[in-house]
């Protein structure tokens, strides 16, 4: 039973990390600009936040989940603003070249910035709720050990994905010229900022619709 739940969590973790969205683009850009370790640590920040939502759902922490869902528009708006800021910074970044050794002072910033950015996306918790309603009934009726095993699988799956992806990208980054990296920064910055604008606009539009409906 425990092994099956771990495998399910591992697969779910990989599935969460695989799509190339704004979060993934930030990790990819950091890998290309700073090296594989910057990308891996950023990916671990994403995995930590997703694992938190998996734990909230798996352990049935209704108080926390209720609070997060109640203030979901605020978190989405905050996340959209942060994405616009990150995209703007990446767009403006000029690549002077790719040095062989990187300064390690920004690793903590890499990690915690991605934790905060990923936590702003409450759709992850909705994803887990849907999963549990269809396949995770045994977790809700079993002991906390089952939930812990599943959550560990989620983190392991995401960590494995980001480690493999960023390691592969890091092995080819030395072949990317400064001009090409600048172009990558421009494209990634625009896409990331675009996601942020869309997220913020969707929240504001929903708020405007609610105000018009209930004057």
N, C-alpha and C positions, 0 to 999 in steps of 0.2 A: 504493500500500500504506500509506504513512505517513498520507496524508490519511484513508483509511478507518479506520485505527486511532484517529486523533484524534477523528473523528466518533463512533466507538463509545465512546471514553472520555468525550466530552462528554455523550452521551446517558445513559451510566451515571451520571455525576456528577449530572445533573439528576434522575435516578430516585432516587438516594440521598438527595438533599436534599428532594425533594417531599413525602414522607409527613409528616404532622403528628404527631410523637412528642414525647417530653419535651425533646429537644434543640431541635427546631423551636419549641416553645412558649417556651423560654427566650429564643431570638432574637426571636420575635414580641413577647414582653413587654418586652424591652429596647428594641425599636423604638418601641413605644407609649409607654413611660415616659420614654425618654431621647432619642429621635430616630432618624432613619434611619441615621446614621453609626454609632451604637452597635450597631444591629442588623446592619448590613453587616459591621462588624469582627468581631462575634461569629460571623456566618456564615462569614467567612474563616477563623476559628479552627477551625470544624467542617470546612471544606474542607481545611485543612492536615492535620488528623488523618486524614481519610479518604484523602487523597492519600498519606500515609505508608503506610497499609495497602495501598493499590494498588501502591506501589513495592515493598514487601516481597514481595508476591505476584508482581508482574510480573518483578522481577529475580531471583526465586528465592532470596531470602535465607533459606535454610532454618534457619540458626542462630538468627536473630532470631525467625522465625515459630515455630520449635520452642519457644523460651523463652516466647513470649507465650501459645501454646496450652497449655503445661505449667502456667502459673500463671493460666490463664483464670479459675478460680473466685475467686482473690484480686482480680483486676481487676474482675470483675463485682460482687463484694461492695463494693469500694471505690467503684465507680461508683454503686451503689445508695445507699450512705450519702451520697455527695455530692449525688445527686438529691434525697434527703429534705431535706438541709440547704438546698439551693437553693429547693426548693418551700416550705419553712417560711419562709425569708426573704422570698420573693415574697408569700406569703399574708399575712404581717404588715405588708407595705409599705402605707403610707397615701399616697395621691396628693394632695399639697397643691395641685396645679395643674400645668399644663404650661408652663414658661417658654419664651420664644422662643429663648434661647441656652442651650446646655448646657456644663458644664465638661468639658474634654477630658482630665482627669487619669485617668479610669477606662478609657480606650480600651485600654491595654495589659492591664489586668485583664480587660476584656471578651474580648480575643483569647485570652490564655493560659488563662483559666478554661475556655473552650470547647474548646481544644486538649486539656487534661487530661481534661475530662469525656467527650469523644468518644473519646479513646484507650482509655478504660476499656471501651468497647463492642467487644469482639473479634469480634462477629458480623459486623462489616463486612469483616474479612479473610476470613471463611468465605464471605461473599457473593462476593468477588473470586475465591476458589478455584473456586467453582461456575461462575462466568462463564468463567474461563479453561479449565476442563475441557470446556466446551461450545463456546466460540467463540474462545478465545484461544490455540489451539495454535500459531499462527504466531509469537506473541510468544516462547513458550518455545523455539522452534527458530530464531528469528531473532537478529539482533544486538541489543545493548543500546539501539540507536537506536529500534527499534520499541517497546520497553518504555517508553522515555522519552517518546515521542510519545503513547502511550496514557495514561500518567500525567499528562502535561500536559493532555490532553483532559479527564480526570476533574476536575482542579482547575479548569479553565476552565468546565466545565459547572456545578459547584457554585457557583463564584464568580458566574457569570452569574445563576443562580437566586436566590441570596441578595441580590444587588444589586437585581434586579428586584422581588422580593417586599418587601424592606425599604424600597425607594424608594416603592413603591405605598402601603405602610402608613404611611410617614412623611408622605405627602402628605395623609392624612386624620386624622392624630393630633390636629391642632389642633381638630377638631370633637368630640373625645371629652372629656366633662367629667371633673372629678376624681372624682366619685362613680362614674361608669361605669368609669373606669380602676381604681378600688379594687375594684369587682366583678370586673373582668377579672383583677386580681391574685389575688383569692380563688380563682376557678375554676382559673386556671392553676397556682397554688401547690398546690392539692389534687391536680390531675391529675399534676403533675410529681412530687410526693411519693409519690403512689400508685404511679407507675411505679418509683420508687426502692425502695419497700417490697417490691413484687412481685419486683424483681430480687434484692434481698438475701435474701428468704425462699426464692426458688428455689435460691440457692446453699447456704443453710443446710440446706434440705430434702435436697438432693443429698448434702451432706456427712453428714447424719444417716443417710441410706439406706446410704451406703458404710460407715459405722462399724458399723451393725447387720449388714451383710452380711459384713464382715471384722473380727470382734471381736479 
